[in-house]
Amino acid sequence: MNIYVGNLPFNITEEDLKAMFEEFGNIESIKLISDRFSGQKKGFGFVEMPDNSEADRAIKALNGRLVNGKNIKVNQANPGGKRQSKPKRH
């Protein structure tokens, strides 16, 4: 399962994320998103966990956790990276 991790402190590393998630199971990959021009981290990333039940436990345990002064947001990533659109008002 691909997991979205948002509202991350800018000083967090992939190793920090790995330490948080690996207590719940195996991690396939970790990707912190950075601005392609400045290299500055954007405050979110993705963790891929092959076992869905382990991923669900990680989401439930880590969503809202305080990390370096920020409550992180953890949920299942939208497949294909498409943002959900809000219904248009007429």
N, C-alpha and C positions, 0 to 999 in steps of 0.2 A: 504494500500500500504506500502511496506517495502522500506524505504528510506536509502540510504547510505550517511553518513556524513564523509568526509575525510579532511585531512590536519588540524586536530584539534590540538590546543595547548595541551601539556601533562598535564597541570594543570586544564583542564576543568572537570566538574563533570556532573553526570546525571541530577542533579537539574538545572545546567546551560543550558543544552540542552533542558530540559523540558520547561524552561522559554522562550527559543527562539522559539520553535515550537508551544507551546500551544496558542499563539496569533492567529494562523491560524486554530485551531480546536482541536478536541479530539485526545489524544495520547493513544494508546493501550499499548505500551511498549518502553523502551529505553535500549539499551545495548551498553556500551563502551567496546571495545576489549582490553584485557590486555595480556601480555606475561604470559603463565601459570607457568613459573618457577620463574621469577623475580617479577611478579606482576606489572611491569612497563606498563603504558598505551602505546598502539601502535599508537595513533593519529587518530583513526577512530572508527566509531560505526554505529549503526543502530537505526532508529526511525520508529516504526510501527504506521501508522495512518489509521483508518478504513474507512474514507471517502476519495475517490480518488480525488475529486475536491479540498478539503482542502489540501491534500498532494501536489497536483500540484501547488497550490498557495504558499505553504511553500517552495517548491523547487525553484520556480521562484524568490521568494523574498530573499531567504537565500543563494543561490549559489553565491559564490564570495564575500560574506560579510566578512569584516575584524573583526576578533575575537582575541583579545589579540595579535595583531601584525601579524596574519596569515589569509590569504584569504581562507576560508573554501570551500570545494567542496561538493555540495549537488545534488544528482540525484537519480533516481529510482534504487533500488538495483537489481542486476541480480538474477532471481529466482534460487533457489537451490544453491546459493553461488558459482556457477561455473564462473571462469574467462573466458573472451572472449579470444580466441587464435588468434594470428596474423597469417595471411596466410604465409605459408612457401615459401621461395624463392628458386628457383632451379638454 
